[in-house]
Amino acid sequence: MLIQKPSEISSSEITPEHVYLSRNHFIKAAGGIGAALAVASCQRWMGATKIEENQQPPSSKALFDELGDPLTPYSSITTYNNYYEFGSDKQSPAERAKTFRTSPWEIVVDGLVRNPKTFGLEDLLRIFVQEERIYRLRCVEGWSMVIPWIGFSLAELLREVQPLSHADYVRFETVYAPGQMQMQNIKTYPWPYQEGLRIDEAMHELTILATGLYGKNMPPQNGAPIRLVVPWKFGFKSIKSIVRIELVQEKPLTFWRSIDPEEYGFFANVNPDISHSRWSQQSERRIGEISRRRTLLFNGYGEQVAHLYAGMDLRLDY
Ligand code: MTE
């Protein structure tokens, strides 16, 4: 399990002193109240006191995920992006999203719920404990990263609105802002970007809404101000810049599936044995590494999530 509570581990046991000190400094700067933990630390901060943009992210040199994989550098995470609203290449989003307006921001949570609500971003930062979660991100294209997200459990948000018993799926929608997102003017794509999860996947403790990374506010190219992160699924499920979360009864139509249902499954669980129609998924290129590495079933989170798919034929329901 990735999430460790501050009392369970002393970061000075696992972190070289200079990194520990710099993280300790970071947590003070961030107004945090948790202990500094190297692996999946659990720290809290209020939105208003997050690290300012001009401060450097904390040293990450000696930090690893629970498999011992090093974190991908901040500079790579923020310059190699998939964000089609800002361009279909990896470099354009960082450049073109610079002026994207992320404040004020609201998320509507409605549909099959007892208590529909609209949350301002500040409400979400105030109501829900923000934790650091170090997760691997595996893109369907065959590359991957290890990212220290900051965010909170989607389940906690959903509990606030009280889903009805026949709410079997959750649909997520990205903002529609063609004035700011130039690619949304290209009508061959089914804008706005949409994604979906089955309700038990949405309620799983690994599923988070992320509001930052490396202890900083979420960069616009990574989906500011708030995005989904589902670490055992291909990255396209982790929809960015969310404005609506709707509880529904039917499996929602999603962006990539409406473009090509053969190539992009609804479940999209990372699975080395199920090839994409144009390439194998057996291996991946970790950004920053030269040789390819073996892709892990459920992206290495099988112990936590395999039970969600018991009895399903993953080859048919991919
Ligand atoms: N969300 C929106 N709205 N638009 C997108 O193009 N791309 C997806 C996902 N979320 C995408 C999106 C894909 S394909 C991937 S791999 C991840 O975002 C990439 O996230 P990153 O740029 O933060 O690494």
Residues whose N, C-alpha, C, O or C-beta is under 5 A from the ligand:
A	BS01	MTE	I77 Y80 N81 N82 Y83 Y84 E85 C139 T174 Y193 Q221 N222 G235 F236 S238 I239 K240
